[in-house]
Amino acid sequence: MNYGHLELRIEELLQEKGVSKNTICKELDIPRSNFNRYCRNEFQRLDANLICKLCDYFECEVGALIRYVKE
């Protein structure tokens, strides 16, 4: 049974905030290659610490960052 998947809205939030991927990676000390995978939603597991960093950076709740897509 397929229960759907999670999508991160990083690209949308970056555009809304008007910041580049390079900027956020430097400010949050996130390797760019890892960050790109999250931006493309190519992940198997979510890093709770990263989610906390992103929520703090974007000043948003987890629900604004992560979307559940039912298939």
CHARMM-style PDB file with segment names, atoms N, HN, CA, C and O in Angstrom:
ATOM      1  N   MET     1       0.843  -1.184   0.000  1.00  0.00      PROA
ATOM      2  CA  MET     1       0.000   0.000   0.000  1.00  0.00      PROA
ATOM      3  C   MET     1       0.884   1.242   0.000  1.00  0.00      PROA
ATOM      4  O   MET     1       1.880   1.311   0.721  1.00  0.00      PROA
ATOM      5  N   ASN     2       0.509   2.211  -0.811  1.00  0.00      PROA
ATOM      6  HN  ASN     2      -0.300   2.155  -1.397  1.00  0.00      PROA
ATOM      7  CA  ASN     2       1.266   3.457  -0.898  1.00  0.00      PROA
ATOM      8  C   ASN     2       0.577   4.518  -0.038  1.00  0.00      PROA
ATOM      9  O   ASN     2      -0.599   4.823  -0.237  1.00  0.00      PROA
ATOM     10  N   TYR     3       1.311   5.064   0.904  1.00  0.00      PROA
ATOM     11  HN  TYR     3       2.266   4.816   1.066  1.00  0.00      PROA
ATOM     12  CA  TYR     3       0.740   6.053   1.825  1.00  0.00      PROA
ATOM     13  C   TYR     3       1.032   7.487   1.418  1.00  0.00      PROA
ATOM     14  O   TYR     3       0.689   8.412   2.155  1.00  0.00      PROA
ATOM     15  N   GLY     4       1.654   7.696   0.270  1.00  0.00      PROA
ATOM     16  HN  GLY     4       1.932   6.945  -0.328  1.00  0.00      PROA
ATOM     17  CA  GLY     4       1.988   9.032  -0.171  1.00  0.00      PROA
ATOM     18  C   GLY     4       3.423   9.378   0.182  1.00  0.00      PROA
ATOM     19  O   GLY     4       4.222   8.504   0.519  1.00  0.00      PROA
ATOM     20  N   HSD     5       3.741  10.672   0.099  1.00  0.00      PROA
ATOM     21  HN  HSD     5       3.092  11.382  -0.175  1.00  0.00      PROA
ATOM     22  CA  HSD     5       5.099  11.105   0.404  1.00  0.00      PROA
ATOM     23  C   HSD     5       5.094  12.538   0.935  1.00  0.00      PROA
ATOM     24  O   HSD     5       4.083  13.238   0.883  1.00  0.00      PROA
ATOM     25  N   LEU     6       6.237  12.944   1.440  1.00  0.00      PROA
ATOM     26  HN  LEU     6       7.058  12.375   1.482  1.00  0.00      PROA
ATOM     27  CA  LEU     6       6.410  14.301   1.950  1.00  0.00      PROA
ATOM     28  C   LEU     6       7.196  15.129   0.947  1.00  0.00      PROA
ATOM     29  O   LEU     6       8.105  14.622   0.290  1.00  0.00      PROA
ATOM     30  N   GLU     7       6.849  16.382   0.834  1.00  0.00      PROA
ATOM     31  HN  GLU     7       6.111  16.793   1.368  1.00  0.00      PROA
ATOM     32  CA  GLU     7       7.586  17.323  -0.003  1.00  0.00      PROA
ATOM     33  C   GLU     7       7.995  18.514   0.846  1.00  0.00      PROA
ATOM     34  O   GLU     7       7.220  19.018   1.658  1.00  0.00      PROA
ATOM     35  N   LEU     8       9.222  18.948   0.642  1.00  0.00      PROA
ATOM     36  HN  LEU     8       9.852  18.538  -0.018  1.00  0.00      PROA
ATOM     37  CA  LEU     8       9.688  20.167   1.301  1.00  0.00      PROA
ATOM     38  C   LEU     8       9.437  21.343   0.369  1.00  0.00      PROA
ATOM     39  O   LEU     8       9.653  21.242  -0.839  1.00  0.00      PROA
ATOM     40  N   ARG     9       8.990  22.434   0.919  1.00  0.00      PROA
ATOM     41  HN  ARG     9       8.814  22.515   1.900  1.00  0.00      PROA
ATOM     42  CA  ARG     9       8.668  23.629   0.140  1.00  0.00      PROA
ATOM     43  C   ARG     9       9.827  24.631   0.150  1.00  0.00      PROA
ATOM     44  O   ARG     9       9.601  25.840   0.111  1.00  0.00      PROA
ATOM     45  N   ILE    10      11.051  24.137   0.203  1.00  0.00      PROA
ATOM     46  HN  ILE    10      11.234  23.154   0.235  1.00  0.00      PROA
ATOM     47  CA  ILE    10      12.211  25.013   0.332  1.00  0.00      PROA
ATOM     48  C   ILE    10      12.300  26.005  -0.821  1.00  0.00      PROA
ATOM     49  O   ILE    10      12.501  27.198  -0.593  1.00  0.00      PROA
ATOM     50  N   GLU    11      12.153  25.530  -2.054  1.00  0.00      PROA
ATOM     51  HN  GLU    11      11.989  24.561  -2.239  1.00  0.00      PROA
ATOM     52  CA  GLU    11      12.267  26.421  -3.220  1.00  0.00      PROA
ATOM     53  C   GLU    11      11.263  27.574  -3.124  1.00  0.00      PROA
ATOM     54  O   GLU    11      11.613  28.728  -3.373  1.00  0.00      PROA
ATOM     55  N   GLU    12      10.031  27.261  -2.766  1.00  0.00      PROA
ATOM     56  HN  GLU    12       9.747  26.324  -2.564  1.00  0.00      PROA
ATOM     57  CA  GLU    12       9.000  28.295  -2.640  1.00  0.00      PROA
ATOM     58  C   GLU    12       9.358  29.299  -1.551  1.00  0.00      PROA
ATOM     59  O   GLU    12       9.217  30.507  -1.739  1.00  0.00      PROA
ATOM     60  N   LEU    13       9.822  28.792  -0.416  1.00  0.00      PROA
ATOM     61  HN  LEU    13       9.937  27.811  -0.264  1.00  0.00      PROA
ATOM     62  CA  LEU    13      10.162  29.673   0.699  1.00  0.00      PROA
ATOM     63  C   LEU    13      11.385  30.526   0.388  1.00  0.00      PROA
ATOM     64  O   LEU    13      11.463  31.674   0.825  1.00  0.00      PROA
ATOM     65  N   LEU    14      12.339  29.982  -0.358  1.00  0.00      PROA
ATOM     66  HN  LEU    14      12.276  29.049  -0.713  1.00  0.00      PROA
ATOM     67  CA  LEU    14      13.506  30.767  -0.772  1.00  0.00      PROA
ATOM     68  C   LEU    14      13.067  31.939  -1.645  1.00  0.00      PROA
ATOM     69  O   LEU    14      13.545  33.060  -1.476  1.00  0.00      PROA
ATOM     70  N   GLN    15      12.161  31.674  -2.575  1.00  0.00      PROA
ATOM     71  HN  GLN    15      11.773  30.762  -2.713  1.00  0.00      PROA
ATOM     72  CA  GLN    15      11.667  32.739  -3.453  1.00  0.00      PROA
ATOM     73  C   GLN    15      10.916  33.796  -2.660  1.00  0.00      PROA
ATOM     74  O   GLN    15      11.102  34.993  -2.882  1.00  0.00      PROA
ATOM     75  N   GLU    16      10.064  33.357  -1.733  1.00  0.00      PROA
ATOM     76  HN  GLU    16       9.913  32.385  -1.553  1.00  0.00      PROA
ATOM     77  CA  GLU    16       9.302  34.305  -0.918  1.00  0.00      PROA
ATOM     78  C   GLU    16      10.224  35.195  -0.097  1.00  0.00      PROA
ATOM     79  O   GLU    16       9.976  36.391   0.053  1.00  0.00      PROA
ATOM     80  N   LYS    17      11.288  34.603   0.434  1.00  0.00      PROA
ATOM     81  HN  LYS    17      11.490  33.631   0.312  1.00  0.00      PROA
ATOM     82  CA  LYS    17      12.214  35.348   1.287  1.00  0.00      PROA
ATOM     83  C   LYS    17      13.243  36.118   0.461  1.00  0.00      PROA
ATOM     84  O   LYS    17      13.873  37.051   0.960  1.00  0.00      PROA
ATOM     85  N   GLY    18      13.410  35.727  -0.800  1.00  0.00      PROA
ATOM     86  HN  GLY    18      12.898  34.969  -1.205  1.00  0.00      PROA
ATOM     87  CA  GLY    18      14.348  36.413  -1.677  1.00  0.00      PROA
ATOM     88  C   GLY    18      15.807  36.135  -1.355  1.00  0.00      PROA
ATOM     89  O   GLY    18      16.648  37.028  -1.460  1.00  0.00      PROA
ATOM     90  N   VAL    19      16.110  34.911  -0.965  1.00  0.00      PROA
ATOM     91  HN  VAL    19      15.427  34.186  -0.880  1.00  0.00      PROA
ATOM     92  CA  VAL    19      17.496  34.544  -0.661  1.00  0.00      PROA
ATOM     93  C   VAL    19      17.942  33.409  -1.576  1.00  0.00      PROA
ATOM     94  O   VAL    19      17.124  32.653  -2.099  1.00  0.00      PROA
ATOM     95  N   SER    20      19.246  33.308  -1.756  1.00  0.00      PROA
ATOM     96  HN  SER    20      19.911  33.922  -1.331  1.00  0.00      PROA
ATOM     97  CA  SER    20      19.806  32.264  -2.611  1.00  0.00      PROA
ATOM     98  C   SER    20      20.128  31.022  -1.800  1.00  0.00      PROA
ATOM     99  O   SER    20      20.209  31.058  -0.572  1.00  0.00      PROA
ATOM    100  N   LYS    21      20.308  29.928  -2.513  1.00  0.00      PROA
ATOM    101  HN  LYS    21      20.242  29.898  -3.511  1.00  0.00      PROA
ATOM    102  CA  LYS    21      20.705  28.682  -1.858  1.00  0.00      PROA
ATOM    103  C   LYS    21      22.073  28.837  -1.211  1.00  0.00      PROA
ATOM    104  O   LYS    21      22.305  28.328  -0.115  1.00  0.00      PROA
ATOM    105  N   ASN    22      22.980  29.540  -1.888  1.00  0.00      PROA
ATOM    106  HN  ASN    22      22.791  29.953  -2.778  1.00  0.00      PROA
ATOM    107  CA  ASN    22      24.315  29.742  -1.317  1.00  0.00      PROA
ATOM    108  C   ASN    22      24.236  30.475   0.010  1.00  0.00      PROA
ATOM    109  O   ASN    22      24.926  30.115   0.963  1.00  0.00      PROA
ATOM    110  N   THR    23      23.405  31.495   0.076  1.00  0.00      PROA
ATOM    111  HN  THR    23      22.844  31.787  -0.698  1.00  0.00      PROA
ATOM    112  CA  THR    23      23.267  32.290   1.295  1.00  0.00      PROA
ATOM    113  C   THR    23      22.775  31.442   2.454  1.00  0.00      PROA
ATOM    114  O   THR    23      23.365  31.458   3.534  1.00  0.00      PROA
ATOM    115  N   ILE    24      21.705  30.706   2.238  1.00  0.00      PROA
ATOM    116  HN  ILE    24      21.225  30.693   1.361  1.00  0.00      PROA
ATOM    117  CA  ILE    24      21.139  29.914   3.333  1.00  0.00      PROA
ATOM    118  C   ILE    24      22.099  28.804   3.757  1.00  0.00      PROA
ATOM    119  O   ILE    24      22.204  28.501   4.945  1.00  0.00      PROA
ATOM    120  N   CYS    25      22.798  28.198   2.801  1.00  0.00      PROA
ATOM    121  HN  CYS    25      22.713  28.445   1.836  1.00  0.00      PROA
ATOM    122  CA  CYS    25      23.758  27.137   3.147  1.00  0.00      PROA
ATOM    123  C   CYS    25      24.885  27.682   4.015  1.00  0.00      PROA
ATOM    124  O   CYS    25      25.306  27.037   4.976  1.00  0.00      PROA
ATOM    125  N   LYS    26      25.369  28.868   3.674  1.00  0.00      PROA
ATOM    126  HN  LYS    26      25.027  29.391   2.894  1.00  0.00      PROA
ATOM    127  CA  LYS    26      26.435  29.481   4.474  1.00  0.00      PROA
ATOM    128  C   LYS    26      25.933  29.860   5.856  1.00  0.00      PROA
ATOM    129  O   LYS    26      26.594  29.583   6.857  1.00  0.00      PROA
ATOM    130  N   GLU    27      24.772  30.490   5.914  1.00  0.00      PROA
ATOM    131  HN  GLU    27      24.235  30.715   5.101  1.00  0.00      PROA
ATOM    132  CA  GLU    27      24.242  30.960   7.195  1.00  0.00      PROA
ATOM    133  C   GLU    27      23.884  29.811   8.135  1.00  0.00      PROA
ATOM    134  O   GLU    27      24.037  29.933   9.350  1.00  0.00      PROA
ATOM    135  N   LEU    28      23.410  28.698   7.579  1.00  0.00      PROA
ATOM    136  HN  LEU    28      23.286  28.599   6.592  1.00  0.00      PROA
ATOM    137  CA  LEU    28      22.984  27.574   8.413  1.00  0.00      PROA
ATOM    138  C   LEU    28      24.017  26.454   8.476  1.00  0.00      PROA
ATOM    139  O   LEU    28      23.795  25.434   9.129  1.00  0.00      PROA
ATOM    140  N   ASP    29      25.143  26.644   7.797  1.00  0.00      PROA
ATOM    141  HN  ASP    29      25.324  27.472   7.266  1.00  0.00      PROA
ATOM    142  CA  ASP    29      26.215  25.645   7.781  1.00  0.00      PROA
ATOM    143  C   ASP    29      25.696  24.283   7.315  1.00  0.00      PROA
ATOM    144  O   ASP    29      25.847  23.266   7.992  1.00  0.00      PROA
ATOM    145  N   ILE    30      25.078  24.307   6.131  1.00  0.00      PROA
ATOM    146  HN  ILE    30      24.956  25.134   5.581  1.00  0.00      PROA
ATOM    147  CA  ILE    30      24.530  23.100   5.513  1.00  0.00      PROA
ATOM    148  C   ILE    30      25.327  22.832   4.235  1.00  0.00      PROA
ATOM    149  O   ILE    30      25.475  23.740   3.416  1.00  0.00      PROA
ATOM    150  N   PRO    31      25.843  21.620   4.039  1.00  0.00      PROA
ATOM    151  CA  PRO    31      26.533  21.316   2.783  1.00  0.00      PROA
ATOM    152  C   PRO    31      25.591  21.525   1.590  1.00  0.00      PROA
ATOM    153  O   PRO    31      24.450  21.063   1.600  1.00  0.00      PROA
ATOM    154  N   ARG    32      26.085  22.225   0.570  1.00  0.00      PROA
ATOM    155  HN  ARG    32      27.011  22.601   0.563  1.00  0.00      PROA
ATOM    156  CA  ARG    32      25.247  22.568  -0.580  1.00  0.00      PROA
ATOM    157  C   ARG    32      24.690  21.319  -1.266  1.00  0.00      PROA
ATOM    158  O   ARG    32      23.537  21.323  -1.698  1.00  0.00      PROA
ATOM    159  N   SER    33      25.484  20.255  -1.374  1.00  0.00      PROA
ATOM    160  HN  SER    33      26.421  20.252  -1.023  1.00  0.00      PROA
ATOM    161  CA  SER    33      25.005  19.041  -2.050  1.00  0.00      PROA
ATOM    162  C   SER    33      23.821  18.425  -1.301  1.00  0.00      PROA
ATOM    163  O   SER    33      22.855  17.982  -1.923  1.00  0.00      PROA
ATOM    164  N   ASN    34      23.895  18.396   0.018  1.00  0.00      PROA
ATOM    165  HN  ASN    34      24.679  18.755   0.523  1.00  0.00      PROA
ATOM    166  CA  ASN    34      22.772  17.881   0.819  1.00  0.00      PROA
ATOM    167  C   ASN    34      21.549  18.773   0.657  1.00  0.00      PROA
ATOM    168  O   ASN    34      20.431  18.284   0.493  1.00  0.00      PROA
ATOM    169  N   PHE    35      21.769  20.082   0.705  1.00  0.00      PROA
ATOM    170  HN  PHE    35      22.677  20.479   0.839  1.00  0.00      PROA
ATOM    171  CA  PHE    35      20.670  21.035   0.593  1.00  0.00      PROA
ATOM    172  C   PHE    35      19.969  20.890  -0.757  1.00  0.00      PROA
ATOM    173  O   PHE    35      18.741  20.949  -0.835  1.00  0.00      PROA
ATOM    174  N   ASN    36      20.754  20.701  -1.819  1.00  0.00      PROA
ATOM    175  HN  ASN    36      21.751  20.654  -1.756  1.00  0.00      PROA
ATOM    176  CA  ASN    36      20.158  20.527  -3.147  1.00  0.00      PROA
ATOM    177  C   ASN    36      19.255  19.303  -3.200  1.00  0.00      PROA
ATOM    178  O   ASN    36      18.197  19.339  -3.829  1.00  0.00      PROA
ATOM    179  N   ARG    37      19.662  18.219  -2.544  1.00  0.00      PROA
ATOM    180  HN  ARG    37      20.521  18.190  -2.033  1.00  0.00      PROA
ATOM    181  CA  ARG    37      18.815  17.018  -2.520  1.00  0.00      PROA
ATOM    182  C   ARG    37      17.487  17.311  -1.818  1.00  0.00      PROA
ATOM    183  O   ARG    37      16.431  16.867  -2.269  1.00  0.00      PROA
ATOM    184  N   TYR    38      17.543  18.050  -0.726  1.00  0.00      PROA
ATOM    185  HN  TYR    38      18.401  18.410  -0.359  1.00  0.00      PROA
ATOM    186  CA  TYR    38      16.302  18.415  -0.033  1.00  0.00      PROA
ATOM    187  C   TYR    38      15.440  19.314  -0.919  1.00  0.00      PROA
ATOM    188  O   TYR    38      14.219  19.166  -0.952  1.00  0.00      PROA
ATOM    189  N   CYS    39      16.070  20.242  -1.632  1.00  0.00      PROA
ATOM    190  HN  CYS    39      17.062  20.362  -1.604  1.00  0.00      PROA
ATOM    191  CA  CYS    39      15.313  21.133  -2.519  1.00  0.00      PROA
ATOM    192  C   CYS    39      14.611  20.358  -3.626  1.00  0.00      PROA
ATOM    193  O   CYS    39      13.508  20.716  -4.038  1.00  0.00      PROA
ATOM    194  N   ARG    40      15.254  19.294  -4.108  1.00  0.00      PROA
ATOM    195  HN  ARG    40      16.151  19.003  -3.773  1.00  0.00      PROA
ATOM    196  CA  ARG    40      14.669  18.459  -5.164  1.00  0.00      PROA
ATOM    197  C   ARG    40      13.769  17.366  -4.599  1.00  0.00      PROA
ATOM    198  O   ARG    40      13.236  16.548  -5.348  1.00  0.00      PROA
ATOM    199  N   ASN    41      13.602  17.353  -3.282  1.00  0.00      PROA
ATOM    200  HN  ASN    41      14.035  18.018  -2.673  1.00  0.00      PROA
ATOM    201  CA  ASN    41      12.794  16.333  -2.606  1.00  0.00      PROA
ATOM    202  C   ASN    41      13.308  14.928  -2.892  1.00  0.00      PROA
ATOM    203  O   ASN    41      12.531  13.994  -3.091  1.00  0.00      PROA
ATOM    204  N   GLU    42      14.620  14.799  -2.909  1.00  0.00      PROA
ATOM    205  HN  GLU    42      15.251  15.557  -2.748  1.00  0.00      PROA
ATOM    206  CA  GLU    42      15.273  13.505  -3.116  1.00  0.00      PROA
ATOM    207  C   GLU    42      15.894  13.051  -1.800  1.00  0.00      PROA
ATOM    208  O   GLU    42      17.116  13.027  -1.657  1.00  0.00      PROA
ATOM    209  N   PHE    43      15.058  12.699  -0.859  1.00  0.00      PROA
ATOM    210  HN  PHE    43      14.065  12.719  -0.975  1.00  0.00      PROA
ATOM    211  CA  PHE    43      15.543  12.266   0.448  1.00  0.00      PROA
ATOM    212  C   PHE    43      14.748  11.049   0.891  1.00  0.00      PROA
ATOM    213  O   PHE    43      13.601  10.853   0.488  1.00  0.00      PROA
ATOM    214  N   GLN    44      15.376  10.241   1.722  1.00  0.00      PROA
ATOM    215  HN  GLN    44      16.307  10.400   2.049  1.00  0.00      PROA
ATOM    216  CA  GLN    44      14.713   9.075   2.299  1.00  0.00      PROA
ATOM    217  C   GLN    44      14.242   9.376   3.717  1.00  0.00      PROA
ATOM    218  O   GLN    44      13.181   8.928   4.151  1.00  0.00      PROA
ATOM    219  N   ARG    45      15.063  10.148   4.423  1.00  0.00      PROA
ATOM    220  HN  ARG    45      15.925  10.512   4.071  1.00  0.00      PROA
ATOM    221  CA  ARG    45      14.752  10.510   5.811  1.00  0.00      PROA
ATOM    222  C   ARG    45      14.982  11.996   5.990  1.00  0.00      PROA
ATOM    223  O   ARG    45      15.819  12.597   5.317  1.00  0.00      PROA
ATOM    224  N   LEU    46      14.231  12.575   6.900  1.00  0.00      PROA
ATOM    225  HN  LEU    46      13.550  12.087   7.446  1.00  0.00      PROA
ATOM    226  CA  LEU    46      14.412  13.988   7.217  1.00  0.00      PROA
ATOM    227  C   LEU    46      15.256  14.129   8.477  1.00  0.00      PROA
ATOM    228  O   LEU    46      15.072  13.395   9.448  1.00  0.00      PROA
ATOM    229  N   ASP    47      16.165  15.062   8.450  1.00  0.00      PROA
ATOM    230  HN  ASP    47      16.315  15.658   7.661  1.00  0.00      PROA
ATOM    231  CA  ASP    47      17.006  15.379   9.598  1.00  0.00      PROA
ATOM    232  C   ASP    47      16.249  16.396  10.456  1.00  0.00      PROA
ATOM    233  O   ASP    47      16.012  17.522  10.018  1.00  0.00      PROA
ATOM    234  N   ALA    48      15.872  16.005  11.669  1.00  0.00      PROA
ATOM    235  HN  ALA    48      16.065  15.090  12.025  1.00  0.00      PROA
ATOM    236  CA  ALA    48      15.080  16.877  12.548  1.00  0.00      PROA
ATOM    237  C   ALA    48      15.807  18.183  12.834  1.00  0.00      PROA
ATOM    238  O   ALA    48      15.173  19.237  12.904  1.00  0.00      PROA
ATOM    239  N   ASN    49      17.127  18.134  13.001  1.00  0.00      PROA
ATOM    240  HN  ASN    49      17.642  17.278  12.944  1.00  0.00      PROA
ATOM    241  CA  ASN    49      17.897  19.344  13.264  1.00  0.00      PROA
ATOM    242  C   ASN    49      17.826  20.301  12.072  1.00  0.00      PROA
ATOM    243  O   ASN    49      17.701  21.513  12.249  1.00  0.00      PROA
ATOM    244  N   LEU    50      17.906  19.757  10.870  1.00  0.00      PROA
ATOM    245  HN  LEU    50      18.008  18.773  10.725  1.00  0.00      PROA
ATOM    246  CA  LEU    50      17.804  20.588   9.672  1.00  0.00      PROA
ATOM    247  C   LEU    50      16.420  21.220   9.577  1.00  0.00      PROA
ATOM    248  O   LEU    50      16.300  22.401   9.252  1.00  0.00      PROA
ATOM    249  N   ILE    51      15.381  20.451   9.856  1.00  0.00      PROA
ATOM    250  HN  ILE    51      15.478  19.492  10.120  1.00  0.00      PROA
ATOM    251  CA  ILE    51      14.018  20.991   9.809  1.00  0.00      PROA
ATOM    252  C   ILE    51      13.876  22.140  10.805  1.00  0.00      PROA
ATOM    253  O   ILE    51      13.261  23.159  10.492  1.00  0.00      PROA
ATOM    254  N   CYS    52      14.436  21.981  11.993  1.00  0.00      PROA
ATOM    255  HN  CYS    52      14.936  21.153  12.247  1.00  0.00      PROA
ATOM    256  CA  CYS    52      14.391  23.051  13.002  1.00  0.00      PROA
ATOM    257  C   CYS    52      15.131  24.286  12.510  1.00  0.00      PROA
ATOM    258  O   CYS    52      14.645  25.406  12.671  1.00  0.00      PROA
ATOM    259  N   LYS    53      16.307  24.091  11.910  1.00  0.00      PROA
ATOM    260  HN  LYS    53      16.702  23.182  11.779  1.00  0.00      PROA
ATOM    261  CA  LYS    53      17.083  25.218  11.373  1.00  0.00      PROA
ATOM    262  C   LYS    53      16.285  25.965  10.307  1.00  0.00      PROA
ATOM    263  O   LYS    53      16.234  27.194  10.299  1.00  0.00      PROA
ATOM    264  N   LEU    54      15.660  25.196   9.402  1.00  0.00      PROA
ATOM    265  HN  LEU    54      15.702  24.197   9.408  1.00  0.00      PROA
ATOM    266  CA  LEU    54      14.902  25.816   8.316  1.00  0.00      PROA
ATOM    267  C   LEU    54      13.673  26.554   8.839  1.00  0.00      PROA
ATOM    268  O   LEU    54      13.373  27.654   8.376  1.00  0.00      PROA
ATOM    269  N   CYS    55      12.967  25.969   9.788  1.00  0.00      PROA
ATOM    270  HN  CYS    55      13.211  25.075  10.164  1.00  0.00      PROA
ATOM    271  CA  CYS    55      11.801  26.644  10.372  1.00  0.00      PROA
ATOM    272  C   CYS    55      12.221  27.941  11.054  1.00  0.00      PROA
ATOM    273  O   CYS    55      11.537  28.958  10.933  1.00  0.00      PROA
ATOM    274  N   ASP    56      13.328  27.908  11.759  1.00  0.00      PROA
ATOM    275  HN  ASP    56      13.883  27.081  11.857  1.00  0.00      PROA
ATOM    276  CA  ASP    56      13.824  29.110  12.417  1.00  0.00      PROA
ATOM    277  C   ASP    56      14.220  30.158  11.379  1.00  0.00      PROA
ATOM    278  O   ASP    56      13.885  31.333  11.524  1.00  0.00      PROA
ATOM    279  N   TYR    57      14.924  29.743  10.345  1.00  0.00      PROA
ATOM    280  HN  TYR    57      15.196  28.788  10.227  1.00  0.00      PROA
ATOM    281  CA  TYR    57      15.388  30.665   9.309  1.00  0.00      PROA
ATOM    282  C   TYR    57      14.218  31.316   8.578  1.00  0.00      PROA
ATOM    283  O   TYR    57      14.201  32.530   8.371  1.00  0.00      PROA
ATOM    284  N   PHE    58      13.240  30.498   8.190  1.00  0.00      PROA
ATOM    285  HN  PHE    58      13.254  29.513   8.358  1.00  0.00      PROA
ATOM    286  CA  PHE    58      12.093  31.017   7.447  1.00  0.00      PROA
ATOM    287  C   PHE    58      11.003  31.580   8.359  1.00  0.00      PROA
ATOM    288  O   PHE    58      10.001  32.113   7.883  1.00  0.00      PROA
ATOM    289  N   GLU    59      11.208  31.457   9.670  1.00  0.00      PROA
ATOM    290  HN  GLU    59      12.022  31.023  10.056  1.00  0.00      PROA
ATOM    291  CA  GLU    59      10.231  31.926  10.659  1.00  0.00      PROA
ATOM    292  C   GLU    59       8.857  31.326  10.368  1.00  0.00      PROA
ATOM    293  O   GLU    59       7.861  32.037  10.233  1.00  0.00      PROA
ATOM    294  N   CYS    60       8.837  29.993  10.276  1.00  0.00      PROA
ATOM    295  HN  CYS    60       9.647  29.416  10.386  1.00  0.00      PROA
ATOM    296  CA  CYS    60       7.587  29.314   9.947  1.00  0.00      PROA
ATOM    297  C   CYS    60       7.421  28.067  10.807  1.00  0.00      PROA
ATOM    298  O   CYS    60       8.361  27.610  11.457  1.00  0.00      PROA
ATOM    299  N   GLU    61       6.227  27.538  10.796  1.00  0.00      PROA
ATOM    300  HN  GLU    61       5.463  27.909  10.268  1.00  0.00      PROA
ATOM    301  CA  GLU    61       5.931  26.278  11.463  1.00  0.00      PROA
ATOM    302  C   GLU    61       6.294  25.131  10.520  1.00  0.00      PROA
ATOM    303  O   GLU    61       6.453  25.336   9.316  1.00  0.00      PROA
ATOM    304  N   VAL    62       6.422  23.950  11.061  1.00  0.00      PROA
ATOM    305  HN  VAL    62       6.293  23.783  12.039  1.00  0.00      PROA
ATOM    306  CA  VAL    62       6.785  22.773  10.271  1.00  0.00      PROA
ATOM    307  C   VAL    62       5.802  22.565   9.113  1.00  0.00      PROA
ATOM    308  O   VAL    62       6.210  22.202   8.010  1.00  0.00      PROA
ATOM    309  N   GLY    63       4.524  22.793   9.361  1.00  0.00      PROA
ATOM    310  HN  GLY    63       4.192  23.088  10.257  1.00  0.00      PROA
ATOM    311  CA  GLY    63       3.509  22.601   8.330  1.00  0.00      PROA
ATOM    312  C   GLY    63       3.662  23.515   7.130  1.00  0.00      PROA
ATOM    313  O   GLY    63       3.179  23.190   6.046  1.00  0.00      PROA
ATOM    314  N   ALA    64       4.322  24.651   7.300  1.00  0.00      PROA
ATOM    315  HN  ALA    64       4.714  24.914   8.182  1.00  0.00      PROA
ATOM    316  CA  ALA    64       4.571  25.552   6.178  1.00  0.00      PROA
ATOM    317  C   ALA    64       5.769  25.085   5.352  1.00  0.00      PROA
ATOM    318  O   ALA    64       5.927  25.479   4.197  1.00  0.00      PROA
ATOM    319  N   LEU    65       6.598  24.253   5.947  1.00  0.00      PROA
ATOM    320  HN  LEU    65       6.469  23.933   6.885  1.00  0.00      PROA
ATOM    321  CA  LEU    65       7.811  23.763   5.286  1.00  0.00      PROA
ATOM    322  C   LEU    65       7.600  22.400   4.624  1.00  0.00      PROA
ATOM    323  O   LEU    65       8.164  22.119   3.566  1.00  0.00      PROA
ATOM    324  N   ILE    66       6.783  21.559   5.258  1.00  0.00      PROA
ATOM    325  HN  ILE    66       6.325  21.787   6.117  1.00  0.00      PROA
ATOM    326  CA  ILE    66       6.587  20.189   4.777  1.00  0.00      PROA
ATOM    327  C   ILE    66       5.135  19.989   4.360  1.00  0.00      PROA
ATOM    328  O   ILE    66       4.204  20.346   5.082  1.00  0.00      PROA
ATOM    329  N   ARG    67       4.969  19.408   3.174  1.00  0.00      PROA
ATOM    330  HN  ARG    67       5.725  19.118   2.587  1.00  0.00      PROA
ATOM    331  CA  ARG    67       3.627  19.132   2.654  1.00  0.00      PROA
ATOM    332  C   ARG    67       3.483  17.619   2.464  1.00  0.00      PROA
ATOM    333  O   ARG    67       4.384  16.964   1.939  1.00  0.00      PROA
ATOM    334  N   TYR    68       2.353  17.077   2.892  1.00  0.00      PROA
ATOM    335  HN  TYR    68       1.621  17.609   3.318  1.00  0.00      PROA
ATOM    336  CA  TYR    68       2.045  15.660   2.671  1.00  0.00      PROA
ATOM    337  C   TYR    68       1.266  15.534   1.369  1.00  0.00      PROA
ATOM    338  O   TYR    68       0.268  16.224   1.165  1.00  0.00      PROA
ATOM    339  N   VAL    69       1.727  14.650   0.491  1.00  0.00      PROA
ATOM    340  HN  VAL    69       2.538  14.090   0.657  1.00  0.00      PROA
ATOM    341  CA  VAL    69       1.063  14.418  -0.788  1.00  0.00      PROA
ATOM    342  C   VAL    69       0.555  12.984  -0.804  1.00  0.00      PROA
ATOM    343  O   VAL    69       1.340  12.036  -0.799  1.00  0.00      PROA
ATOM    344  N   LYS    70      -0.752  12.836  -0.823  1.00  0.00      PROA
ATOM    345  HN  LYS    70      -1.390  13.606  -0.827  1.00  0.00      PROA
ATOM    346  CA  LYS    70      -1.366  11.506  -0.854  1.00  0.00      PROA
ATOM    347  C   LYS    70      -1.405  11.027  -2.299  1.00  0.00      PROA
ATOM    348  O   LYS    70      -1.772  11.772  -3.207  1.00  0.00      PROA
ATOM    349  N   GLU    71      -1.021   9.773  -2.492  1.00  0.00      PROA
ATOM    350  HN  GLU    71      -0.723   9.168  -1.753  1.00  0.00      PROA
ATOM    351  CA  GLU    71      -0.992   9.236  -3.864  1.00  0.00      PROA
ATOM    352  C   GLU    71      -2.118   8.270  -4.101  1.00  0.00      PROA
ATOM    353  OT1 GLU    71      -2.244   7.726  -5.198  1.00  0.00      PROA
TER     354      GLU     71
END
